[in-house]
């Protein structure tokens, strides 16, 4: 198989999906009655409510066809569908626990990133997949407790000049009712930047839900940048409720291991020098920090990072070491926990880059450090796995790019360790090869991906590759194969369904 045939096979379904919607023309539209909103359901703004109702009321087996027909006729565009997808999720899927069925919301930004980074012929595939996944999660929510976001208690919404302090007080006290009305008042009077600064802090406050809180913060604000701030209130109400998830009694009144790093790091961050952003990168320090993350407690890891910053290390080197360690965890212990070390690193790094207040950035860096060590708590014995990311070595690979890619993606399905070494060879030959691999990994996701973690992980890794220093990013990308899709895996059911529908 040469490169042209390889790419054609990877993208054939996408081209087919986008090239011919004629079979949709005879489908019936949603009736006016189906767009009504009951009084106990939060109403959504303006023209988006009917689109959201379309997603809510259309059966799963018909939704893609109904949406496809409207796209083809010009009645719906990408931004409207993306907006409705996120809003339907926050209205109908309970954000607790922050994961599981709630991935219908968490994955929207990942699908959007995949769409934006794809060629025109492929762009609808991630969004169609996310639409179908929403219906799956919606059905799970109905079976479990049929949760629906209720309207705001307007009589309790604080005045504009009190809203910020009311929100901070409610979040610090883990007071759900007070936080819900406070965020409603705050979002109506504050800028996106002001609110992101607050949510970035609370999203990194505790390690419950293995990083999903930080992921929800980053992903929700990123989608809002595309769909518009007018949709922020229900989304941030859902986010607030998610960030207050906890087990047992009020965390403000006890010393839980999930909260301890936050309390310690608020004091520790004051020891970081004022000129900490002017440090110099160091490959030697990255190696040292990698070993720290492998062994240290959360508190000791944070102290070690502060010590390096005091000696003039650039924060970028801390992130380099953290990205490397998260990827190494996946090599040593493939599975759901290590996967979230990678995706939460992506979310926390985005928050770090986006925040402007120095104290927030310091805390995010130290919380990221602490979280990395907490991801080692998976019950599997990591010492039984000897893989280390810095020990990955290149391996022989065909010279032609098409043959090399074919060989790599075959081994992703058969032997991930060999595939990782081949990617290292491929990327070290030519910096442009990484882009070729990334493009093909994304198309493989569209064809073979079958769950939200496939989208979350792939979008995070393919974005973070460009955030890591050259010389380290190649091994990071190589280790990603421990949760990427290979060419020998079956096509996902959505692709099969689309092919069948298109005849």
C-alpha positions in Angstrom: 0.0 0.0 0.0 1.6 3.3 -1.0 0.9 6.6 0.8 -1.8 7.7 -1.6 -3.8 4.5 -1.1 -3.1 4.6 2.7 -4.6 8.2 2.9 -7.4 7.3 0.6 -8.4 4.4 2.8 -8.2 6.5 5.9 -10.3 9.4 4.5 -12.7 7.5 2.2 -15.6 7.6 4.6 -15.1 11.3 5.3 -15.2 12.2 1.7 -18.3 9.9 1.2 -20.0 11.4 4.2 -19.6 15.0 3.0 -20.0 14.4 -0.7 -23.5 13.1 -1.0 -26.5 13.8 1.3 -29.2 13.1 -1.4 -30.6 10.2 0.6 -31.6 12.6 3.4 -34.0 14.7 1.4 -37.1 12.7 2.2 -36.8 12.8 6.0 -39.5 14.6 8.0 -38.6 17.7 10.0 -39.1 18.1 13.8 -42.6 19.4 14.6 -43.2 22.8 16.4 -44.5 21.0 19.5 -41.3 19.2 19.9 -39.4 22.5 20.4 -41.4 23.5 23.5 -39.5 23.8 26.8 -41.2 22.8 30.1 -41.2 25.2 33.0 -38.9 23.2 35.2 -36.1 23.2 32.5 -33.6 26.0 32.1 -34.4 28.0 29.0 -31.6 28.7 26.5 -31.2 32.0 24.7 -32.4 33.2 21.4 -32.4 31.1 18.2 -30.4 28.3 19.7 -33.3 26.8 21.7 -35.0 25.1 18.7 -31.6 23.6 17.6 -31.1 22.2 21.1 -34.6 20.8 21.1 -33.8 19.1 17.8 -30.9 17.3 19.4 -33.0 16.5 22.5 -36.1 15.1 20.9 -34.7 13.3 17.8 -34.2 9.6 18.4 -30.5 8.6 18.3 -31.1 6.4 15.2 -32.3 9.4 13.2 -30.3 12.3 14.6 -27.4 12.3 12.1 -29.8 12.2 9.2 -31.9 15.0 10.5 -28.9 17.2 11.2 -27.3 16.3 7.9 -30.4 17.3 6.0 -30.5 20.7 7.6 -26.8 21.2 7.0 -27.2 20.4 3.3 -30.2 22.8 3.0 -28.4 25.6 4.7 -30.7 25.7 7.7 -27.9 24.8 10.2 -24.2 25.7 10.2 -21.2 24.4 12.1 -21.3 27.0 14.9 -25.0 26.4 15.6 -24.5 22.7 15.9 -21.5 23.1 18.1 -23.4 25.5 20.3 -26.4 23.2 20.6 -24.3 20.2 21.2 -22.7 21.7 24.3 -25.9 23.3 25.6 -27.9 20.1 25.2 -25.2 18.3 27.2 -25.1 20.7 30.1 -28.9 20.8 30.3 -29.5 17.1 30.1 -26.5 15.2 31.5 -25.7 15.5 35.2 -22.1 16.6 35.6 -21.5 14.2 38.5 -19.4 12.3 38.6 -17.3 14.5 36.4 -16.6 11.9 33.8 -18.5 8.7 32.6 -21.7 9.8 30.8 -20.7 13.5 31.2 -18.0 12.9 28.6 -20.7 14.0 26.2 -19.9 17.5 27.4 -16.2 17.1 28.1 -15.5 15.8 24.6 -17.1 18.7 22.6 -13.9 20.8 22.6 -11.8 17.8 21.6 -14.2 17.1 18.7 -14.0 20.8 17.7 -10.2 20.8 17.8 -10.1 17.7 15.6 -12.5 19.4 13.2 -10.5 22.6 13.0 -7.2 20.7 12.4 -8.6 18.5 9.7 -8.9 19.0 5.9 -12.2 20.3 4.7 -13.3 16.9 3.5 -13.1 15.5 7.1 -14.4 18.3 9.2 -18.0 17.1 9.9 -16.9 13.6 11.1 -15.9 14.6 14.7 -19.0 16.6 15.1 -21.3 13.9 13.8 -19.6 11.4 16.1 -20.1 13.8 19.1 -23.8 14.2 18.2 -24.3 10.4 18.3 -22.3 10.2 21.6 -24.5 12.8 23.1 -27.6 10.7 22.5 -25.9 7.7 24.1 -25.1 9.8 27.2 -28.5 11.3 27.3 -30.1 7.9 27.4 -27.8 6.8 30.2 -28.8 9.9 32.2 -32.5 9.1 31.7 -31.9 5.5 32.9 -30.0 6.6 36.0 -31.9 9.6 37.4 -33.2 11.7 34.4 -31.4 14.8 35.7 -32.2 18.2 34.0 -30.8 21.6 34.8 -33.4 23.7 36.5 -33.9 27.4 36.1 -31.9 29.8 38.3 -33.6 30.9 41.6 -33.7 34.5 40.5 -34.8 35.8 43.9 -31.5 34.6 45.4 -29.1 36.0 42.7 -26.8 38.5 44.4 -26.4 42.1 43.2 -23.7 42.8 40.7 -21.4 44.4 43.3 -21.7 41.4 45.6 -21.6 38.5 43.1 -17.9 37.9 43.0 -17.4 37.7 46.7 -20.5 35.6 47.0 -19.2 33.1 44.5 -15.8 32.9 46.1 -17.3 32.4 49.5 -19.7 29.7 48.2 -16.9 27.8 46.4 -14.6 28.0 49.4 -17.4 26.6 51.6 -18.5 24.0 49.0 -22.0 25.5 49.1 -23.8 24.3 46.0 -27.0 26.4 46.3 -25.1 29.6 47.0 -22.6 29.0 44.2 -25.3 28.3 41.7 -27.0 31.7 42.2 -23.7 33.5 42.6 -22.3 32.3 39.3 -25.6 33.3 37.6 -25.1 36.8 38.9 -21.4 36.9 38.2 -21.6 35.7 34.6 -24.1 38.5 33.8 -21.7 41.2 34.9 -18.1 39.9 34.4 -15.8 39.4 31.5 -14.7 36.0 30.2 -11.2 36.6 31.4 -12.2 37.5 34.9 -14.2 34.3 35.2 -11.6 32.1 33.7 -9.1 33.2 36.3 -11.5 32.1 39.0 -12.4 28.8 37.4 -8.8 27.9 36.6 -8.1 28.1 40.3 -11.0 26.0 41.4 -10.6 23.5 38.6 -7.1 22.7 39.9 -8.1 22.8 43.5 -8.5 19.1 44.2 -7.6 15.8 42.6 -11.1 14.2 42.7 -12.3 12.8 39.4 -8.6 12.3 38.2 -8.3 15.7 36.5 -11.7 15.9 34.9 -12.5 19.2 36.8 -9.5 21.0 35.2 -10.4 19.4 31.9 -14.0 20.7 32.1 -12.7 24.2 32.9 -10.4 24.4 29.9 -12.8 22.7 27.4 -15.9 24.7 28.3 -14.1 28.1 28.0 -12.5 27.1 24.8 -15.8 26.1 23.2 -17.3 29.4 24.5 -14.7 31.3 22.5 -16.2 29.7 19.4 -19.9 29.7 20.1 -20.1 33.1 21.9 -20.3 34.4 25.5 -24.1 34.7 25.2 -24.3 30.9 26.0 -22.1 31.1 29.1 -24.6 31.1 31.9 -25.9 27.5 31.7 -22.5 26.2 30.8 -20.8 27.9 33.8 -23.6 26.8 36.1 -22.9 23.2 35.1 -19.2 23.8 35.5 -19.7 25.2 39.0 -21.8 22.2 40.1 -19.2 19.9 38.7 -16.3 21.6 40.6 -18.2 21.2 43.9 -18.4 17.4 43.5 -16.9 15.6 46.5 -17.3 12.5 48.7 -18.4 12.4 52.3 -18.6 15.5 54.5 -17.8 19.1 53.5 -14.1 19.2 52.4 -13.8 22.7 53.9 -14.2 21.1 57.3 -11.7 18.2 57.0 -8.2 17.3 55.7 -8.7 15.1 52.7 -5.7 13.9 50.6 -7.4 15.2 47.5 -7.3 18.7 48.9 -4.0 18.7 50.7 -1.7 19.8 47.8 -3.9 22.9 47.3 -3.5 24.0 50.9 0.2 23.3 50.9 0.9 25.0 47.6 -0.9 28.2 48.5 1.8 28.7 51.0 4.6 27.2 49.0 4.0 29.4 45.9 5.0 32.4 47.9 8.6 31.1 47.9 8.8 31.4 44.1 11.0 34.4 43.3 9.3 37.4 41.6 11.4 37.0 38.4 10.6 33.3 38.1 9.3 33.8 34.5 12.8 34.9 33.4 14.5 31.5 34.1 16.6 29.5 31.6 15.6 26.1 30.2 17.8 23.1 31.2 17.8 19.6 29.7 19.6 18.4 32.8 16.8 19.8 35.1 14.2 18.0 33.0 15.9 14.7 33.6 16.2 15.4 37.3 12.5 16.4 37.5 11.5 13.3 35.7 13.1 11.2 38.4 11.4 13.4 41.0 8.0 12.8 39.5 8.6 9.0 39.5 9.3 8.8 43.2 8.4 11.9 45.2 5.3 12.7 47.3 3.1 15.6 46.0 4.5 17.9 48.7 8.1 17.0 48.0 7.6 17.2 44.2 6.2 20.8 44.6 9.1 21.7 46.8 11.6 20.4 44.3 10.0 22.5 41.6 10.2 25.6 43.7 13.8 24.9 44.4 14.6 24.7 40.7 12.7 27.9 40.0 14.7 29.6 42.8 17.9 28.6 41.0 16.7 30.2 37.8 15.0 27.3 35.9 12.5 28.3 33.2 8.9 27.2 34.0 8.9 25.7 30.4 11.3 23.0 31.6 9.0 22.0 34.4 6.2 21.6 31.8 8.5 19.7 29.6 9.3 17.2 32.4 5.6 17.0 33.3 4.5 16.2 29.8 7.2 13.6 29.5 6.2 12.0 32.8 2.5 11.9 31.9 3.4 10.2 28.6 5.7 7.7 30.4 2.9 6.8 32.8 0.9 5.7 29.9 3.7 3.6 28.6 4.2 1.9 31.9 0.5 1.5 32.8 -1.8 1.9 29.8 -5.3 2.6 30.9 -7.8 5.1 32.0 -5.9 6.7 34.9 -2.6 7.3 33.0 -4.6 8.5 30.0 -6.0 11.3 32.2 -2.5 12.3 33.3 -2.0 13.3 29.7 -5.3 15.0 29.1 -5.3 16.9 32.4 -1.7 18.1 31.6 -3.1 19.5 28.4 -6.0 21.3 30.3 -3.8 22.7 33.1 -1.2 23.9 30.6 -3.9 25.7 28.6 -5.1 27.3 31.9 -1.5 28.3 32.7 -1.0 29.9 29.4 -4.4 31.7 29.5 -4.3 33.1 33.0 -2.7 36.5 33.6 -2.5 36.7 37.4 0.9 35.7 38.7 -0.5 33.9 41.8 -2.8 31.8 39.7 0.0 30.8 37.3 2.2 29.8 40.3 -0.5 27.7 41.8 -1.3 26.0 38.5 2.3 25.0 38.0 2.6 23.6 41.5 -0.8 21.8 41.3 0.2 20.3 38.0 3.3 19.0 39.7 1.4 17.5 42.6 -1.3 16.0 40.3 1.4 14.1 38.3 2.6 12.3 41.4 -1.0 11.5 42.4 -1.6 9.7 39.1 0.9 7.1 40.3 -1.7 5.9 42.7 -3.3 3.5 40.2 -3.3 0.1 42.0 -1.2 -1.5 39.3 2.4 -1.9 40.3 4.4 0.5 38.2 7.7 -1.1 39.3 6.7 -4.2 37.3 6.9 -2.1 34.2 10.4 -1.0 33.2 9.6 1.3 30.3 11.1 4.8 30.6 10.5 7.5 28.1 14.1 8.6 28.0 15.2 5.1 27.1 13.2 4.8 23.9 15.5 4.1 21.0 14.9 4.5 17.3 14.4 1.3 15.3 14.8 0.4 11.6 12.0 1.7 9.4 11.4 1.8 5.6 12.8 4.9 4.0 9.8 5.9 2.0 7.3 8.0 4.1 4.3 6.0 2.8 5.8 2.7 3.7 7.0 4.0 7.1 3.5 5.3 8.0 1.9 2.0 6.9 4.4 0.1 9.1 3.8 2.4 12.1 0.1 2.2 12.1 0.2 -1.6 11.6 2.3 -1.9 14.7 0.1 0.4 16.7 -2.5 -2.4 16.4 0.0 -5.2 17.0 3.0 -4.0 19.1 2.8 -0.5 20.6 6.4 -0.6 21.9 7.8 -1.3 18.5 5.4 1.4 17.0 6.7 3.9 19.5 10.3 3.3 18.5 9.4 3.6 14.8 7.7 6.9 15.4 10.9 8.1 17.1 12.9 7.1 14.0 10.3 8.7 11.7 10.3 12.0 13.5 14.0 12.3 13.9 14.6 11.8 10.2 12.7 15.0 9.3 10.7 17.5 11.4 8.0 17.5 8.8 7.4 13.8 9.4 5.7 14.6 12.7 3.0 16.6 10.9 2.5 13.6 8.5 2.1 11.3 11.4 -0.3 13.6 13.2 -2.5 14.1 10.2 -2.8 10.3 9.7 -3.3 9.7 13.5 -6.2 12.1 13.4 -7.8 10.4 10.4 -7.3 7.1 12.1 -9.2 8.5 15.0 -12.1 9.4 12.8 -12.2 5.9 11.3 -11.4 3.8 14.3 -12.2 5.8 17.5 -15.2 4.5 19.4 -15.2 6.4 22.7 -14.8 9.9 24.2 -11.3 9.1 25.5 -10.1 8.4 22.0 -11.1 12.0 21.0 -9.9 13.7 24.2 -6.6 11.9 24.3 -5.8 12.3 20.6 -6.7 16.0 20.5 -4.6 16.7 23.6 -1.5 14.8 22.4 -1.5 16.2 18.9 -1.9 19.7 20.3 0.7 19.4 23.1 3.4 18.0 20.7 3.9 21.7 19.6 4.1 22.9 23.2 7.1 20.8 24.1 10.7 21.7 23.4 12.4 20.1 20.3 14.4 17.1 21.2 11.7 16.0 23.8 8.6 16.3 21.8 9.5 13.4 19.6 9.6 10.9 22.4 6.3 12.4 23.8 4.6 11.8 20.5 6.1 8.3 20.3 4.7 7.3 23.7 1.3 8.5 22.6 0.8 5.3 20.6 -0.2 3.5 23.8 -3.6 5.0 23.4 -3.9 5.8 19.6 -5.7 3.7 17.1 -4.0 1.4 14.5 -4.9 0.5 11.0 -5.8 -3.1 11.8 -8.6 -2.2 14.2 -12.2 -2.3 12.9 -13.9 0.9 11.7 -16.2 2.4 14.3 -19.9 1.8 14.2 -20.7 5.3 13.1 -18.6 5.0 10.0 -20.2 1.6 9.3 -23.6 3.2 9.7 -22.8 6.1 7.5 -21.5 3.8 4.8 -24.6 1.7 5.0 -26.8 4.7 4.8 -25.0 6.0 1.7 -25.3 2.6 0.0 
